[in-house]
Amino acid sequence: MTVASQVKQSLASLKSIHAGLQQIALSSTDDYAQRTFHEAVMVTEEIIADLKKRIGQLEREEPQYQGK
């Protein structure tokens, strides 16, 4: 498995985790838990953005990774 494939797989996993955290944050009745999960959602959004940038860099540096 190439580095680009691993990064893309990590991105897909993180998006799934992000969706789960959002669901828990919305369904939680405890204010502290809602805030905590919301903060985790915000952190995952930052990491997702970073991974997307890294995938773009990999695709520019290594044309064989484009679109795979």
Buried (B, 14 or more C-beta within 10 A) or exposed (E): EEEBEEBBEBBEEBEEBBEBBBEBBEEBEEEEEBEBBBEBBEEBBEBBEEBEEBBEEBBEEEEEBEEE
